[in-house]
Amino acid sequence: MTDNLPMFQDLKRFVGFTDADAAALRALGPIFAVHGAAITDGFYDRILDQPETAALVAGRLDHLKRTHMQWMGELFAGEYGAEYLHDRWRIGLAHVRVGVPPMWVEAVVSFLRTASLELIAREVADGAQRVACSQALVRLLDLDLAIINLAYGEDRLDRLSEFTGMSRKLIERCVVQKKK
């Protein structure tokens, strides 16, 4: 996973994630420490509304809520380097392992993005700071989503390679046709 750190740095540059974003997210930490449980509860209420996703959390709801609160706390810790990438990659693989379809990951991030932006709009009075905090959070949630999606892709390549006996490199060449 550490070999993906340059890719993660490239993604951060591409989305414009800066030290100012990290500072804005740290400033949001106390707000989300107070109000984050409500977002987590809403998140799991939404998951429980869908039979397919409800089945994935059955019997584990309390544990998953604690895990979600930990994940949310890490969003506002201000450190977004190799350890952050490793943790997000591990989260992506956990979603793969328990069988969460990628479409639900996308939908969940949309829910979290909307709920978080609503909280920022309510709790951050200064307009310029509200915009900066909102943009920083959207960038980071998009980075998290990209990492999770990459974990899905890597897992699929690994399984396809194991199933077919083909090398990953050959599979990647078959899948990605470069134009000349």
N, C-alpha and C positions, 0 to 999 in steps of 0.2 A: 504494500500500500504506500510505503514511503516514496516509491518511484513515481507516484501520482502527485507529489507536492508541486513540481513545476507546472503541471497542468492546472492545479488548484490556484497557484499564483497567477497564471494566465487568465483563468476565469475571473478572479478578483479584479485584475486590471481591466478586463473587458467590460464587466458590469460597473466599473468605476468605484469599487469598494476601497475606501481609503482609511487612513488613521482617524480622520474626522468622523467617519462612519462608526468606527470602533468606539470613539469617545461618545458619540450620540447614543449608541446602544448601551454603554455603561451608565449613562445618565437615565436611561429608561429602566434600569434594573430595579430601583425601589418601587416604581409604579407597578411593574409586573410582579414584584414580590407580593404586593398587596392585592392586586386584582387578577393575577394570573390563574388562580384556582377557578375563578368564574369562567375563564376562557377554556380551561381544561374540562370543566364540567359540561360546558356547551359543546365542546369538541366530542366528548364521549356520548352525550345525548344524541348528537347527530349520527354518530357511528351506530348507536343502538337502534336508531330509526330504520336502518337498512338491514334486511335479513342477512345478506352476504357478509357485511362487516360485523354485524352483531355476533355472528357465529365465531368470528376470529378472536373476539375478546371475552367470550363466555368463560366464566369462572376465574378470570384474571383481572377484572376491572379495577380493583383497588391497587393492585401492583402496577398496572399500566398507568393509572392516574399519577402515581408517585413517579414513575419513570418519565412521564410526560412533563411533570413539573420540573424534574431535574433537567430535561432537555431544554425547557424554556429558560431555566436559570442560566444555562450555558450560552444561550443566545445573547445574554447581556453581561457576560463575564469580561468581555473586552479582549480576549485572546483568540485569534483566528488563524493559527498556524498549523503545524504538522499534527499536533495532538487533536485539535479541533477537527481537522480533516479525517484523522483516524477514527475518532468517535462517530462522526457522521457516516463514514463508510461502514462501520460496524452496525449502526442503526439501519442503514440500507440493507445490509445482508440479513439482519434480523427480520426485516419486513419480507424479504425474499423467502427466508427459511419457514416462516409461519404461513406463507401463501397469500400475502396481501397483494391483490392485483394492482399493477402500476396505476391504473386509472383512479383507484381510490386514494393512492398517495397524492396524486395531482389534485384531486377534489379536496382532500383534507388540507393541503397547503393553501388552497384557495380560501377555505373556511378560516384557517388561522390568520391568513393575511388580512382578511376583512375584519375579523373580530379584533385583531391587534390594532389596525388602523382606526377603528371606532374608539378603542380605549385611548389611543394617543390623542385623537381629536377631542375627547372629553377631558383629558388630564393635563395636557401640555398647553398652557395659556398663550405663550409667545408664538406668534404665527411663524416666524422664521425658524425657530427651534422645532416647532411641530412638523414643518416641512422637512427639515434635515433629519429628524428622528424617523419620520415615516419613510423617507427614501432609503435611509440606512437599513431599516428593518426589512423593507421589500427586497433590497439587494441581498441581504443575508439569507432570507427565506428562499430566494431564488437560487442562491449558491447551495443551500442545504438540499433543495429539490434536485439540482443538477447532480450532486454527489450521490444521492439515493438512486437516481435514474442510472448513473454510471455503474453502481453496484448491481442493479438488475441486469444491465447489459453484460457485465463481466461474468456474472453467474450463468447467464444463458450461454455465453461462449464456452465457458468451462463445461457445462453439461452437454452441449452439442459435441464438443471435442471428445469428451469421455464416451458418449454414445456412439459416435461414428468412428472413433479411433483416429480421426484426422487431427493434425496439429492445429493449434489456435491460429498460427500464422497463416496456414492455408485457408482456414475458414474465413478469416478476416479478408484475405485476398479475394475469395469467392463472393463475399458479401459486399465489399466495397470495391466497386469498379471505378478506377481512376480514369478520367478522360484524358486523352492524349492531345 
